[in-house]
Amino acid sequence: MNKDWSEKNKEIQKLLSKEATFGEAIRKLIEFRNELFQQITWIAEGYPEKAFYQMPYAGIEGYHSKTLAYSIWHIFRIEDIVAHEMIAEDEQTLFSKKFLKKTGSPIITTGNELEGQDIAEFSKKLNVQELYLYAKAVKESTDNILSRLQYKDLKRKSGEETKQKLIESKCVSENENAFWLIDYWCGKDIKGLIQMPFSRHWIMHIEAMQRIKNRLCKIARKGIDPVAICGLSCNHCFLGEWCGGCRTEYNTCSFAICSEGRICPNVKCCNEKSIDGCYECSELETCEKGFFVPSNDGANAAKAQSLYIRKYGKKEFLKVQARLHEKYEFEKVQEIIGQDYKEALRILEEN
């Protein structure tokens, strides 16, 4: 488990145990959930549709054997059911905001009953953007429920009536891989539910999602030119685990994400000019498009690298990058080669 997340979760659970720190615990929990949800946002907004039904770890034990779409559905169906049926005792977000139709889901259950290829087929049917909006709506409604809780509520447990209501709702499959959830939830008080579906459960599945997307990016980059169109090295980028590179569909470079149609201005320009990259452009030195916009603190470092490629070629460029990374501990190239592209080019040539 992510060490930082684990420590934050432990601190929150400790604070929950005392009335004097209960308010702080809820505040920190909501902040932590915001941090975790950002991971889901980056994934939902950053990858092509087909990424959400791929199973790069199919057949392997663990949460990462699922799909990205299934993981999102599973996390938030469980939260929706627990938060509304058991704590708030009102209507689930899936139904109150018509997300069953919007997401295109063929099921209303948590998905625990699905296995193997059934998970992939289920995931293909989901509208990913609506699924993300459903997840966001569930998170927000749960945060509101959490913010209204009082310390005295923590020991409240659900009775037989709630258990029967869960069974009759059919939101949990009668399959043996799923039906146990009802007894599990009903055996916990509200504090116990906060500790699992609303925090630790998120951590486990979001970590699994990270493993899935890392693997998908690695597969996408296999055999692809590692030199980005703007002149950066994908092999040495600190976002390498998140991004498949601008020569693939898994391009999550910041300039792609923020640009119209999710196409980086440098990529668009080079495609229009039918050139391989900015290093082949005669306007490179004065260019202020995309990565080279003056407000970008890495603009001149990127420009220097494109100039180096123009002068010495991609193979030599990748070699000098490897030498720099062996020589220095750094994440961003501009931390070493600076903000002036002429000086940066000199540094590259000296290494």
Buried (B, 14 or more C-beta within 10 A) or exposed (E): EEEEBEEBBEBBBEBBEEEEBBBBBBBBBBEBBEEBBEBBEBBBEBBBEEBBBBBBBEEEEEBBBBBBBBBBBBBBBBBBBBBBBBBBEEEBBBBEBEBBEBBBBEBBBBBBBBEEEEBBEBBBEBBBEBBBBBBBBBBEBBBEBBEEBEBEEBEBBBEEEBBEBBEEBEBBBEEEEBBEBBEEBBEBBBBBBBBBBBBBBBBBBBBBBBBBBBBBBBBBBEEBBBBBBBBBBBBBBEBBEBBBBBBBBBBBBEBBBEBEEBBBBBBBBBEEEEBBBBBBBEEBEEBBBBBBEEEBEBBBBBBBBBBBBBEBEBEBBBEBBBEBBEEEEBEEBBEBBBEBBEEBBBBBBEB
